[in-house]
Amino acid sequence: KVFFIERHRAPLVDVVAVVGSGALDDAKGKEGTAAALADLVTQGAGERDAFAFDDAVKGIGASVDGGAGWTSLSLSLHVSSTRFGEGLALFSDALLRPRLAADDWERKRGEKLGERADDNDEPRMGGQMAASRSLFGDARPGTALMGTPKSLTSTTIGIAKWLTWTP
């Protein structure tokens, strides 16, 4: 389905693609796979590695971001209308031709493990996790969307490539 909402307040264009599969579909023991895939789709696409892709996006003053929720994955583009064609080409590469490279996953996994460690020191996050665990127990919503240190460590790029990214 395609929805078009036109507003003329600013010369900006936003495009969002949503895939109807998210963290609730993560395999047992591989919690965080959906979040990892959402992070990886912007880490290089088409012929560009992660750094060249980031430079190209920033070079036109745009942003291309992936996100994961419990029931969906999304990819978004925010760009000036004067650079829309260039932005759409980059967005299309991320959506249809993400690299999903092992070295990018290793870097992102390290970042995620660091975030999880920071969350452990944050009382608010501890409270949220305790509430989720008490409501959902061992079911998937009882764990962090990004997974656990154990699941992040056991998830490899092969798992992300195994997933079918079909927007």
C-alpha positions as CSV (number, residue, x, y, z in Angstrom):
1,K,0.0,0.0,0.0
2,V,1.2,3.5,-0.8
3,F,0.0,6.5,1.1
4,F,0.7,10.1,-0.1
5,I,0.2,13.0,2.2
6,E,1.1,16.4,0.7
7,R,2.0,19.4,2.9
8,H,3.5,22.5,1.6
9,R,4.9,24.0,4.8
10,A,8.5,23.2,4.1
11,P,10.5,22.0,1.0
12,L,11.1,18.5,2.6
13,V,10.2,15.0,1.6
14,D,9.8,12.0,3.9
15,V,9.5,8.5,2.7
16,V,8.9,5.5,5.0
17,A,8.8,1.8,4.0
18,V,7.4,-0.6,6.6
19,V,7.8,-4.4,6.6
20,G,5.3,-6.3,8.6
21,S,7.7,-8.4,10.6
22,G,9.6,-7.4,13.7
23,A,11.1,-8.4,17.0
24,L,8.2,-10.7,17.9
25,D,9.4,-12.9,14.9
26,D,12.9,-13.2,16.3
27,A,13.9,-16.9,16.8
28,K,14.3,-18.1,20.4
29,G,17.9,-17.5,21.5
30,K,18.4,-15.0,18.6
31,E,16.5,-12.1,20.2
32,G,17.6,-8.8,18.7
33,T,17.8,-10.1,15.1
34,A,15.1,-7.7,13.8
35,A,16.8,-4.8,15.5
36,A,20.2,-5.9,14.1
37,L,18.7,-6.1,10.6
38,A,17.2,-2.6,11.0
39,D,20.6,-1.3,11.9
40,L,22.4,-3.1,9.1
41,V,20.3,-1.9,6.2
42,T,21.9,1.5,6.5
43,Q,25.4,0.2,6.9
44,G,26.3,0.2,3.2
45,A,24.0,-0.5,0.3
46,G,24.4,-1.0,-3.4
47,E,28.0,-0.4,-4.3
48,R,28.8,1.6,-1.2
49,D,30.3,0.4,2.0
50,A,29.0,1.7,5.3
51,F,31.2,4.8,5.3
52,A,30.7,5.7,1.6
53,F,26.9,5.3,2.1
54,D,26.9,7.5,5.2
55,D,29.0,10.1,3.3
56,A,26.6,10.1,0.3
57,V,23.6,10.5,2.6
58,K,25.1,13.3,4.6
59,G,26.6,14.9,1.4
60,I,23.0,15.7,0.3
61,G,21.9,16.8,3.7
62,A,19.6,13.8,4.1
63,S,19.0,11.0,6.6
64,V,18.2,7.4,6.0
65,D,17.4,5.4,9.1
66,G,16.3,1.9,9.9
67,G,14.1,1.0,12.9
68,A,12.7,-2.1,14.5
69,G,9.5,-2.5,16.5
70,W,7.8,-5.5,18.0
71,T,5.7,-6.0,14.8
72,S,7.5,-4.2,12.0
73,L,10.7,-3.0,10.6
74,S,11.0,0.4,8.9
75,L,13.3,2.4,6.7
76,S,12.9,6.1,6.4
77,L,14.3,8.9,4.2
78,H,14.2,12.6,5.1
79,V,15.6,14.9,2.4
80,S,15.1,18.3,0.9
81,S,12.8,18.3,-2.1
82,T,15.6,19.7,-4.3
83,R,17.7,16.6,-3.5
84,F,14.8,14.1,-3.6
85,G,16.1,12.1,-6.6
86,E,19.5,11.6,-5.1
87,G,17.9,10.7,-1.7
88,L,15.5,8.3,-3.2
89,A,18.3,6.5,-5.1
90,L,20.2,6.0,-1.7
91,F,17.0,5.0,0.0
92,S,16.2,2.4,-2.7
93,D,19.7,0.9,-2.4
94,A,19.3,0.5,1.4
95,L,15.8,-0.9,0.9
96,L,16.5,-3.3,-2.0
97,R,20.3,-3.9,-1.9
98,P,21.6,-3.7,1.7
99,R,25.2,-5.0,2.0
100,L,24.6,-6.9,5.3
101,A,28.4,-7.3,5.7
102,A,30.0,-9.3,8.6
103,D,32.4,-6.5,9.5
104,D,29.5,-4.0,9.8
105,W,27.6,-6.5,12.0
106,E,30.6,-6.9,14.3
107,R,30.8,-3.1,14.7
108,K,27.1,-2.8,15.3
109,R,27.1,-5.7,17.7
110,G,29.8,-4.0,19.8
111,E,27.7,-0.9,19.8
112,K,24.6,-2.8,20.9
113,L,26.6,-4.6,23.7
114,G,27.8,-1.2,24.9
115,E,24.2,0.1,24.9
116,R,23.0,-3.0,26.9
117,A,25.8,-2.4,29.4
118,D,24.8,1.2,29.7
119,D,21.1,0.2,30.2
120,N,22.2,-2.0,33.1
121,D,23.5,1.1,34.9
122,E,20.3,3.0,34.2
123,P,17.6,2.6,36.9
124,R,14.8,3.6,34.6
125,M,15.7,1.0,32.1
126,G,16.0,-1.6,34.9
127,G,12.5,-0.8,36.0
128,Q,11.1,-1.0,32.5
129,M,12.8,-4.4,32.0
130,A,11.5,-5.7,35.3
131,A,8.0,-4.5,34.4
132,S,8.2,-6.2,31.0
133,R,9.5,-9.4,32.6
134,S,6.7,-9.5,35.2
135,L,4.0,-8.9,32.5
136,F,5.4,-11.2,29.8
137,G,7.7,-13.7,31.6
138,D,9.9,-15.5,29.2
139,A,7.9,-14.6,26.1
140,R,9.7,-12.3,23.6
141,P,8.2,-9.0,24.9
142,G,9.7,-9.8,28.3
143,T,13.2,-9.2,26.9
144,A,14.8,-6.1,25.4
145,L,13.9,-5.3,21.8
146,M,17.6,-5.3,20.9
147,G,18.1,-8.7,22.6
148,T,20.2,-9.8,25.4
149,P,24.0,-9.9,25.6
150,K,23.9,-13.7,25.1
151,S,21.6,-13.5,22.1
152,L,23.6,-10.6,20.6
153,T,26.8,-12.6,21.0
154,S,25.3,-15.7,19.4
155,T,23.7,-13.9,16.4
156,T,25.9,-13.9,13.3
157,I,25.6,-12.1,10.0
158,G,24.4,-15.4,8.6
159,I,21.2,-15.0,10.7
160,A,20.6,-11.5,9.3
161,K,21.2,-12.7,5.7
162,W,18.9,-15.6,6.3
163,L,16.0,-13.2,7.0
164,T,14.1,-12.2,3.9
165,W,14.1,-8.4,3.5
166,T,11.2,-8.0,1.2
167,P,9.6,-4.6,1.5
